[in-house]
Amino acid sequence: MDDIPLRDHSMDFGYTLGVLHHIPDTLAGLTACVSKLKPGAPFLMYLYYAFDNRPLWYRILWRLSGLARNVISHLLHGLRFVVSQIIAVLVYWPLARLAKV
């Protein structure tokens, strides 16, 4: 993370999926990644963490979504595509719009 071979403010999009929690200083790693993004560029991040501090309803919802992912991933390609697009429109798109508020 100390020597990312990209110019600062040069990237249109960034992501890190299940990596930053392995770095001793997660915040410094995140800061290094974000410094490479152009202003306003999106950054997708996934961190693993324990659910100890989450309420029961959250843990249940998390398990249900995992179950749904497992079922969807085993569908035929065409059906999987349709289901994923419906979820994108009904769940992710509204959440993305809400995040701008």
N, CA, C and O atoms as CSV, one atom per row, in Angstrom:
chain,resi,resn,atom,element,x,y,z
A,1,MET,N,N,0.820,-1.190,0.000
A,1,MET,CA,C,0.000,0.000,0.000
A,1,MET,C,C,0.865,1.254,0.000
A,1,MET,O,O,0.410,2.337,-0.370
A,2,ASP,N,N,2.110,1.096,0.417
A,2,ASP,CA,C,2.996,2.258,0.492
A,2,ASP,C,C,3.507,2.707,-0.868
A,2,ASP,O,O,4.005,3.824,-1.003
A,3,ASP,N,N,3.389,1.854,-1.870
A,3,ASP,CA,C,3.972,2.195,-3.172
A,3,ASP,C,C,3.068,1.715,-4.314
A,3,ASP,O,O,3.463,0.862,-5.109
A,4,ILE,N,N,1.865,2.264,-4.387
A,4,ILE,CA,C,0.943,1.909,-5.470
A,4,ILE,C,C,1.423,2.622,-6.734
A,4,ILE,O,O,1.554,3.846,-6.734
A,5,PRO,N,N,1.689,1.874,-7.816
A,5,PRO,CA,C,2.286,2.485,-9.015
A,5,PRO,C,C,1.269,3.216,-9.907
A,5,PRO,O,O,1.233,3.006,-11.119
A,6,LEU,N,N,0.458,4.061,-9.302
A,6,LEU,CA,C,-0.514,4.866,-10.038
A,6,LEU,C,C,-0.422,6.300,-9.543
A,6,LEU,O,O,-0.134,6.549,-8.373
A,7,ARG,N,N,-0.671,7.240,-10.447
A,7,ARG,CA,C,-0.656,8.649,-10.052
A,7,ARG,C,C,-1.863,8.953,-9.170
A,7,ARG,O,O,-2.933,8.376,-9.362
A,8,ASP,N,N,-1.697,9.850,-8.210
A,8,ASP,CA,C,-2.823,10.293,-7.401
A,8,ASP,C,C,-3.855,10.971,-8.292
A,8,ASP,O,O,-3.504,11.632,-9.269
A,9,HIS,N,N,-5.130,10.803,-7.951
A,9,HIS,CA,C,-6.259,11.430,-8.659
A,9,HIS,C,C,-6.311,11.054,-10.134
A,9,HIS,O,O,-6.695,11.871,-10.971
A,10,SER,N,N,-5.921,9.808,-10.461
A,10,SER,CA,C,-5.886,9.404,-11.875
A,10,SER,C,C,-6.914,8.328,-12.239
A,10,SER,O,O,-7.098,8.033,-13.420
A,11,MET,N,N,-7.573,7.750,-11.266
A,11,MET,CA,C,-8.458,6.614,-11.541
A,11,MET,C,C,-9.937,7.016,-11.499
A,11,MET,O,O,-10.352,7.818,-10.662
A,12,ASP,N,N,-10.726,6.439,-12.423
A,12,ASP,CA,C,-12.162,6.708,-12.490
A,12,ASP,C,C,-12.963,5.845,-11.523
A,12,ASP,O,O,-14.093,6.191,-11.179
A,13,PHE,N,N,-12.396,4.733,-11.083
A,13,PHE,CA,C,-13.090,3.786,-10.215
A,13,PHE,C,C,-12.056,2.982,-9.450
A,13,PHE,O,O,-10.969,2.710,-9.960
A,14,GLY,N,N,-12.390,2.605,-8.240
A,14,GLY,CA,C,-11.496,1.761,-7.456
A,14,GLY,C,C,-12.283,0.728,-6.685
A,14,GLY,O,O,-13.462,0.920,-6.391
A,15,TYR,N,N,-11.625,-0.368,-6.360
A,15,TYR,CA,C,-12.286,-1.378,-5.538
A,15,TYR,C,C,-11.258,-2.202,-4.775
A,15,TYR,O,O,-10.116,-2.361,-5.207
A,16,THR,N,N,-11.681,-2.710,-3.655
A,16,THR,CA,C,-10.913,-3.673,-2.884
A,16,THR,C,C,-11.924,-4.607,-2.234
A,16,THR,O,O,-12.783,-4.170,-1.468
A,17,LEU,N,N,-11.817,-5.866,-2.537
A,17,LEU,CA,C,-12.788,-6.837,-2.047
A,17,LEU,C,C,-12.096,-7.854,-1.133
A,17,LEU,O,O,-11.379,-8.738,-1.600
A,18,GLY,N,N,-12.321,-7.713,0.154
A,18,GLY,CA,C,-11.787,-8.667,1.119
A,18,GLY,C,C,-10.282,-8.624,1.260
A,18,GLY,O,O,-9.656,-9.665,1.456
A,19,VAL,N,N,-9.680,-7.436,1.165
A,19,VAL,CA,C,-8.221,-7.315,1.236
A,19,VAL,C,C,-7.775,-6.420,2.392
A,19,VAL,O,O,-6.890,-6.799,3.159
A,20,LEU,N,N,-8.367,-5.261,2.520
A,20,LEU,CA,C,-7.861,-4.249,3.462
A,20,LEU,C,C,-7.846,-4.695,4.920
A,20,LEU,O,O,-7.039,-4.189,5.700
A,21,HIS,N,N,-8.697,-5.608,5.301
A,21,HIS,CA,C,-8.693,-6.052,6.699
A,21,HIS,C,C,-7.448,-6.886,7.030
A,21,HIS,O,O,-7.187,-7.160,8.201
A,22,HIS,N,N,-6.684,-7.289,6.017
A,22,HIS,CA,C,-5.443,-8.036,6.240
A,22,HIS,C,C,-4.250,-7.116,6.496
A,22,HIS,O,O,-3.189,-7.581,6.910
A,23,ILE,N,N,-4.414,-5.837,6.258
A,23,ILE,CA,C,-3.327,-4.869,6.409
A,23,ILE,C,C,-3.300,-4.385,7.860
A,23,ILE,O,O,-4.357,-4.126,8.436
A,24,PRO,N,N,-2.119,-4.257,8.461
A,24,PRO,CA,C,-2.055,-3.823,9.871
A,24,PRO,C,C,-2.779,-2.504,10.139
A,24,PRO,O,O,-3.422,-2.354,11.178
A,25,ASP,N,N,-2.682,-1.545,9.210
A,25,ASP,CA,C,-3.358,-0.255,9.378
A,25,ASP,C,C,-4.385,-0.101,8.252
A,25,ASP,O,O,-4.085,0.448,7.191
A,26,THR,N,N,-5.601,-0.595,8.502
A,26,THR,CA,C,-6.651,-0.603,7.484
A,26,THR,C,C,-6.963,0.803,6.992
A,26,THR,O,O,-7.143,1.018,5.793
A,27,LEU,N,N,-7.027,1.754,7.909
A,27,LEU,CA,C,-7.350,3.134,7.514
A,27,LEU,C,C,-6.278,3.706,6.591
A,27,LEU,O,O,-6.605,4.384,5.617
A,28,ALA,N,N,-5.016,3.447,6.879
A,28,ALA,CA,C,-3.935,3.937,6.015
A,28,ALA,C,C,-4.029,3.290,4.626
A,28,ALA,O,O,-3.795,3.955,3.616
A,29,GLY,N,N,-4.366,2.016,4.574
A,29,GLY,CA,C,-4.532,1.328,3.292
A,29,GLY,C,C,-5.685,1.912,2.498
A,29,GLY,O,O,-5.577,2.117,1.289
A,30,LEU,N,N,-6.785,2.178,3.177
A,30,LEU,CA,C,-7.941,2.780,2.521
A,30,LEU,C,C,-7.598,4.172,2.005
A,30,LEU,O,O,-7.960,4.527,0.883
A,31,THR,N,N,-6.914,4.947,2.805
A,31,THR,CA,C,-6.505,6.297,2.411
A,31,THR,C,C,-5.601,6.255,1.185
A,31,THR,O,O,-5.741,7.076,0.278
A,32,ALA,N,N,-4.674,5.299,1.156
A,32,ALA,CA,C,-3.768,5.165,0.007
A,32,ALA,C,C,-4.545,4.826,-1.260
A,32,ALA,O,O,-4.256,5.358,-2.332
A,33,CYS,N,N,-5.529,3.941,-1.135
A,33,CYS,CA,C,-6.343,3.567,-2.303
A,33,CYS,C,C,-7.158,4.744,-2.809
A,33,CYS,O,O,-7.186,5.025,-4.007
A,34,VAL,N,N,-7.817,5.425,-1.892
A,34,VAL,CA,C,-8.700,6.532,-2.272
A,34,VAL,C,C,-7.906,7.698,-2.870
A,34,VAL,O,O,-8.431,8.436,-3.704
A,35,SER,N,N,-6.672,7.867,-2.460
A,35,SER,CA,C,-5.866,8.976,-2.996
A,35,SER,C,C,-5.614,8.821,-4.496
A,35,SER,O,O,-5.263,9.792,-5.165
A,36,LYS,N,N,-5.786,7.638,-5.019
A,36,LYS,CA,C,-5.571,7.396,-6.452
A,36,LYS,C,C,-6.796,7.758,-7.290
A,36,LYS,O,O,-6.703,7.839,-8.515
A,37,LEU,N,N,-7.940,7.974,-6.645
A,37,LEU,CA,C,-9.190,8.247,-7.360
A,37,LEU,C,C,-9.334,9.709,-7.751
A,37,LEU,O,O,-8.884,10.613,-7.047
A,38,LYS,N,N,-9.974,9.913,-8.895
A,38,LYS,CA,C,-10.355,11.276,-9.285
A,38,LYS,C,C,-11.437,11.752,-8.321
A,38,LYS,O,O,-12.162,10.933,-7.755
A,39,PRO,N,N,-11.557,13.072,-8.125
A,39,PRO,CA,C,-12.614,13.571,-7.237
A,39,PRO,C,C,-13.992,13.081,-7.684
A,39,PRO,O,O,-14.347,13.186,-8.858
A,40,GLY,N,N,-14.755,12.549,-6.742
A,40,GLY,CA,C,-16.093,12.065,-7.025
A,40,GLY,C,C,-16.153,10.658,-7.599
A,40,GLY,O,O,-17.245,10.142,-7.837
A,41,ALA,N,N,-15.002,10.023,-7.828
A,41,ALA,CA,C,-14.990,8.665,-8.382
A,41,ALA,C,C,-15.480,7.669,-7.334
A,41,ALA,O,O,-15.165,7.814,-6.153
A,42,PRO,N,N,-16.241,6.667,-7.749
A,42,PRO,CA,C,-16.744,5.672,-6.793
A,42,PRO,C,C,-15.653,4.700,-6.353
A,42,PRO,O,O,-14.686,4.457,-7.075
A,43,PHE,N,N,-15.828,4.157,-5.168
A,43,PHE,CA,C,-14.894,3.181,-4.610
A,43,PHE,C,C,-15.715,2.073,-3.964
A,43,PHE,O,O,-16.483,2.331,-3.037
A,44,LEU,N,N,-15.562,0.853,-4.440
A,44,LEU,CA,C,-16.262,-0.303,-3.904
A,44,LEU,C,C,-15.347,-1.020,-2.929
A,44,LEU,O,O,-14.214,-1.363,-3.265
A,45,MET,N,N,-15.845,-1.245,-1.716
A,45,MET,CA,C,-15.005,-1.863,-0.695
A,45,MET,C,C,-15.803,-2.921,0.045
A,45,MET,O,O,-16.984,-2.730,0.334
A,46,TYR,N,N,-15.160,-4.030,0.347
A,46,TYR,CA,C,-15.762,-5.067,1.167
A,46,TYR,C,C,-14.761,-5.454,2.235
A,46,TYR,O,O,-13.636,-5.855,1.934
A,47,LEU,N,N,-15.177,-5.332,3.483
A,47,LEU,CA,C,-14.345,-5.726,4.621
A,47,LEU,C,C,-15.053,-6.824,5.394
A,47,LEU,O,O,-16.269,-6.770,5.581
A,48,TYR,N,N,-14.309,-7.808,5.837
A,48,TYR,CA,C,-14.871,-8.825,6.718
A,48,TYR,C,C,-14.849,-8.290,8.136
A,48,TYR,O,O,-13.912,-7.595,8.528
A,49,TYR,N,N,-15.870,-8.610,8.901
A,49,TYR,CA,C,-15.869,-8.239,10.311
A,49,TYR,C,C,-16.834,-9.133,11.064
A,49,TYR,O,O,-17.688,-9.783,10.461
A,50,ALA,N,N,-16.698,-9.166,12.378
A,50,ALA,CA,C,-17.574,-9.974,13.217
A,50,ALA,C,C,-18.894,-9.239,13.428
A,50,ALA,O,O,-18.939,-8.008,13.432
A,51,PHE,N,N,-19.947,-9.996,13.601
A,51,PHE,CA,C,-21.270,-9.416,13.803
A,51,PHE,C,C,-21.616,-9.274,15.292
A,51,PHE,O,O,-22.789,-9.131,15.637
A,52,ASP,N,N,-20.639,-9.311,16.151
A,52,ASP,CA,C,-20.880,-9.256,17.596
A,52,ASP,C,C,-21.657,-8.021,18.021
A,52,ASP,O,O,-22.470,-8.086,18.943
A,53,ASN,N,N,-21.418,-6.906,17.362
A,53,ASN,CA,C,-22.053,-5.652,17.758
A,53,ASN,C,C,-23.324,-5.354,16.965
A,53,ASN,O,O,-23.848,-4.242,17.042
A,54,ARG,N,N,-23.831,-6.334,16.201
A,54,ARG,CA,C,-25.022,-6.136,15.381
A,54,ARG,C,C,-26.241,-6.768,16.047
A,54,ARG,O,O,-26.128,-7.788,16.725
A,55,PRO,N,N,-27.407,-6.155,15.848
A,55,PRO,CA,C,-28.627,-6.737,16.444
A,55,PRO,C,C,-29.025,-8.039,15.741
A,55,PRO,O,O,-28.551,-8.340,14.646
A,56,LEU,N,N,-29.891,-8.789,16.385
A,56,LEU,CA,C,-30.331,-10.079,15.869
A,56,LEU,C,C,-30.968,-9.950,14.485
A,56,LEU,O,O,-30.709,-10.775,13.609
A,57,TRP,N,N,-31.803,-8.920,14.278
A,57,TRP,CA,C,-32.472,-8.758,12.984
A,57,TRP,C,C,-31.455,-8.600,11.859
A,57,TRP,O,O,-31.687,-9.077,10.748
A,58,TYR,N,N,-30.323,-7.932,12.133
A,58,TYR,CA,C,-29.289,-7.723,11.128
A,58,TYR,C,C,-28.621,-9.048,10.771
A,58,TYR,O,O,-28.397,-9.342,9.596
A,59,ARG,N,N,-28.308,-9.835,11.779
A,59,ARG,CA,C,-27.658,-11.126,11.538
A,59,ARG,C,C,-28.580,-12.067,10.773
A,59,ARG,O,O,-28.125,-12.817,9.909
A,60,ILE,N,N,-29.881,-12.030,11.088
A,60,ILE,CA,C,-30.846,-12.857,10.363
A,60,ILE,C,C,-30.940,-12.409,8.906
A,60,ILE,O,O,-30.931,-13.241,7.999
A,61,LEU,N,N,-31.031,-11.105,8.682
A,61,LEU,CA,C,-31.086,-10.572,7.321
A,61,LEU,C,C,-29.833,-10.949,6.537
A,61,LEU,O,O,-29.915,-11.283,5.355
A,62,TRP,N,N,-28.680,-10.896,7.189
A,62,TRP,CA,C,-27.418,-11.262,6.544
A,62,TRP,C,C,-27.440,-12.731,6.120
A,62,TRP,O,O,-27.029,-13.068,5.009
A,63,ARG,N,N,-27.914,-13.592,6.998
A,63,ARG,CA,C,-27.969,-15.024,6.662
A,63,ARG,C,C,-28.969,-15.301,5.544
A,63,ARG,O,O,-28.714,-16.123,4.663
A,64,LEU,N,N,-30.111,-14.610,5.584
A,64,LEU,CA,C,-31.106,-14.777,4.523
A,64,LEU,C,C,-30.560,-14.328,3.171
A,64,LEU,O,O,-30.800,-14.972,2.150
A,65,SER,N,N,-29.818,-13.210,3.172
A,65,SER,CA,C,-29.244,-12.746,1.904
A,65,SER,C,C,-28.190,-13.732,1.402
A,65,SER,O,O,-28.060,-13.931,0.194
A,66,GLY,N,N,-27.446,-14.343,2.301
A,66,GLY,CA,C,-26.475,-15.368,1.914
A,66,GLY,C,C,-27.157,-16.589,1.322
A,66,GLY,O,O,-26.682,-17.173,0.348
A,67,LEU,N,N,-28.266,-16.962,1.918
A,67,LEU,CA,C,-29.053,-18.074,1.395
A,67,LEU,C,C,-29.574,-17.749,0.002
A,67,LEU,O,O,-29.509,-18.584,-0.901
A,68,ALA,N,N,-30.091,-16.534,-0.172
A,68,ALA,CA,C,-30.591,-16.098,-1.483
A,68,ALA,C,C,-29.462,-16.108,-2.514
A,68,ALA,O,O,-29.663,-16.560,-3.642
A,69,ARG,N,N,-28.284,-15.618,-2.143
A,69,ARG,CA,C,-27.136,-15.629,-3.071
A,69,ARG,C,C,-26.803,-17.053,-3.503
A,69,ARG,O,O,-26.506,-17.306,-4.670
A,70,ASN,N,N,-26.856,-17.981,-2.547
A,70,ASN,CA,C,-26.546,-19.372,-2.861
A,70,ASN,C,C,-27.564,-19.954,-3.843
A,70,ASN,O,O,-27.189,-20.636,-4.796
A,71,VAL,N,N,-28.831,-19.689,-3.614
A,71,VAL,CA,C,-29.877,-20.185,-4.511
A,71,VAL,C,C,-29.730,-19.560,-5.901
A,71,VAL,O,O,-29.764,-20.262,-6.911
A,72,ILE,N,N,-29.568,-18.243,-5.943
A,72,ILE,CA,C,-29.460,-17.530,-7.223
A,72,ILE,C,C,-28.246,-18.005,-8.014
A,72,ILE,O,O,-28.322,-18.145,-9.234
A,73,SER,N,N,-27.137,-18.253,-7.340
A,73,SER,CA,C,-25.921,-18.659,-8.047
A,73,SER,C,C,-26.064,-20.027,-8.719
A,73,SER,O,O,-25.297,-20.350,-9.627
A,74,HIS,N,N,-27.028,-20.826,-8.287
A,74,HIS,CA,C,-27.230,-22.149,-8.886
A,74,HIS,C,C,-28.326,-22.167,-9.961
A,74,HIS,O,O,-28.619,-23.223,-10.523
A,75,LEU,N,N,-28.925,-21.024,-10.247
A,75,LEU,CA,C,-29.946,-20.951,-11.292
A,75,LEU,C,C,-29.298,-21.039,-12.670
A,75,LEU,O,O,-28.099,-20.803,-12.820
A,76,LEU,N,N,-30.102,-21.382,-13.669
A,76,LEU,CA,C,-29.626,-21.351,-15.046
A,76,LEU,C,C,-29.234,-19.918,-15.399
A,76,LEU,O,O,-29.785,-18.961,-14.854
A,77,HIS,N,N,-28.283,-19.783,-16.309
A,77,HIS,CA,C,-27.724,-18.462,-16.623
A,77,HIS,C,C,-28.797,-17.414,-16.930
A,77,HIS,O,O,-28.777,-16.328,-16.351
A,78,GLY,N,N,-29.708,-17.717,-17.810
A,78,GLY,CA,C,-30.724,-16.738,-18.204
A,78,GLY,C,C,-31.585,-16.295,-17.033
A,78,GLY,O,O,-31.845,-15.105,-16.857
A,79,LEU,N,N,-32.027,-17.263,-16.232
A,79,LEU,CA,C,-32.848,-16.944,-15.066
A,79,LEU,C,C,-32.041,-16.170,-14.021
A,79,LEU,O,O,-32.538,-15.227,-13.405
A,80,ARG,N,N,-30.793,-16.589,-13.837
A,80,ARG,CA,C,-29.908,-15.885,-12.895
A,80,ARG,C,C,-29.734,-14.430,-13.313
A,80,ARG,O,O,-29.742,-13.531,-12.472
A,81,PHE,N,N,-29.578,-14.202,-14.614
A,81,PHE,CA,C,-29.421,-12.842,-15.124
A,81,PHE,C,C,-30.668,-12.013,-14.835
A,81,PHE,O,O,-30.565,-10.886,-14.351
A,82,VAL,N,N,-31.841,-12.560,-15.127
A,82,VAL,CA,C,-33.099,-11.842,-14.900
A,82,VAL,C,C,-33.266,-11.512,-13.425
A,82,VAL,O,O,-33.598,-10.379,-13.078
A,83,VAL,N,N,-33.039,-12.488,-12.555
A,83,VAL,CA,C,-33.180,-12.264,-11.112
A,83,VAL,C,C,-32.193,-11.199,-10.638
A,83,VAL,O,O,-32.553,-10.326,-9.849
A,84,SER,N,N,-30.958,-11.269,-11.115
A,84,SER,CA,C,-29.954,-10.283,-10.687
A,84,SER,C,C,-30.323,-8.874,-11.147
A,84,SER,O,O,-30.073,-7.903,-10.434
A,85,GLN,N,N,-30.914,-8.760,-12.330
A,85,GLN,CA,C,-31.319,-7.439,-12.822
A,85,GLN,C,C,-32.488,-6.881,-12.006
A,85,GLN,O,O,-32.548,-5.682,-11.734
A,86,ILE,N,N,-33.401,-7.749,-11.627
A,86,ILE,CA,C,-34.528,-7.316,-10.787
A,86,ILE,C,C,-34.016,-6.831,-9.432
A,86,ILE,O,O,-34.459,-5.800,-8.926
A,87,ILE,N,N,-33.094,-7.571,-8.858
A,87,ILE,CA,C,-32.512,-7.161,-7.570
A,87,ILE,C,C,-31.765,-5.844,-7.731
A,87,ILE,O,O,-31.863,-4.968,-6.871
A,88,ALA,N,N,-31.026,-5.694,-8.814
A,88,ALA,CA,C,-30.287,-4.450,-9.051
A,88,ALA,C,C,-31.220,-3.252,-9.115
A,88,ALA,O,O,-30.936,-2.207,-8.531
A,89,VAL,N,N,-32.338,-3.402,-9.827
A,89,VAL,CA,C,-33.284,-2.294,-9.995
A,89,VAL,C,C,-34.049,-2.000,-8.704
A,89,VAL,O,O,-34.265,-0.840,-8.354
A,90,LEU,N,N,-34.455,-3.054,-8.002
A,90,LEU,CA,C,-35.299,-2.860,-6.819
A,90,LEU,C,C,-34.538,-2.612,-5.522
A,90,LEU,O,O,-35.082,-2.038,-4.579
A,91,VAL,N,N,-33.266,-3.050,-5.477
A,91,VAL,CA,C,-32.495,-2.915,-4.230
A,91,VAL,C,C,-31.299,-1.980,-4.407
A,91,VAL,O,O,-31.220,-0.936,-3.759
A,92,TYR,N,N,-30.368,-2.359,-5.287
A,92,TYR,CA,C,-29.111,-1.617,-5.375
A,92,TYR,C,C,-29.260,-0.224,-5.973
A,92,TYR,O,O,-28.637,0.723,-5.493
A,93,TRP,N,N,-30.072,-0.087,-7.005
A,93,TRP,CA,C,-30.237,1.240,-7.608
A,93,TRP,C,C,-30.824,2.232,-6.612
A,93,TRP,O,O,-30.288,3.332,-6.477
A,94,PRO,N,N,-31.924,1.884,-5.895
A,94,PRO,CA,C,-32.434,2.838,-4.902
A,94,PRO,C,C,-31.415,3.141,-3.794
A,94,PRO,O,O,-31.309,4.283,-3.348
A,95,LEU,N,N,-30.678,2.136,-3.358
A,95,LEU,CA,C,-29.675,2.388,-2.315
A,95,LEU,C,C,-28.568,3.310,-2.822
A,95,LEU,O,O,-28.083,4.166,-2.082
A,96,ALA,N,N,-28.172,3.139,-4.068
A,96,ALA,CA,C,-27.144,4.013,-4.648
A,96,ALA,C,C,-27.647,5.451,-4.744
A,96,ALA,O,O,-26.897,6.387,-4.466
A,97,ARG,N,N,-28.896,5.635,-5.129
A,97,ARG,CA,C,-29.476,6.978,-5.201
A,97,ARG,C,C,-29.581,7.587,-3.810
A,97,ARG,O,O,-29.309,8.773,-3.624
A,98,LEU,N,N,-29.975,6.781,-2.840
A,98,LEU,CA,C,-30.108,7.239,-1.462
A,98,LEU,C,C,-28.747,7.643,-0.883
A,98,LEU,O,O,-28.661,8.564,-0.071
A,99,ALA,N,N,-27.696,6.954,-1.303
A,99,ALA,CA,C,-26.353,7.256,-0.794
A,99,ALA,C,C,-25.885,8.642,-1.207
A,99,ALA,O,O,-25.040,9.229,-0.531
A,100,LYS,N,N,-26.412,9.178,-2.298
A,100,LYS,CA,C,-26.023,10.518,-2.757
A,100,LYS,C,C,-26.640,11.625,-1.910
A,100,LYS,O,O,-26.192,12.771,-1.945
A,101,VAL,N,N,-27.688,11.265,-1.137
A,101,VAL,CA,C,-28.404,12.266,-0.342
A,101,VAL,C,C,-27.609,12.696,0.851
A,101,VAL,O,O,-28.065,13.535,1.628
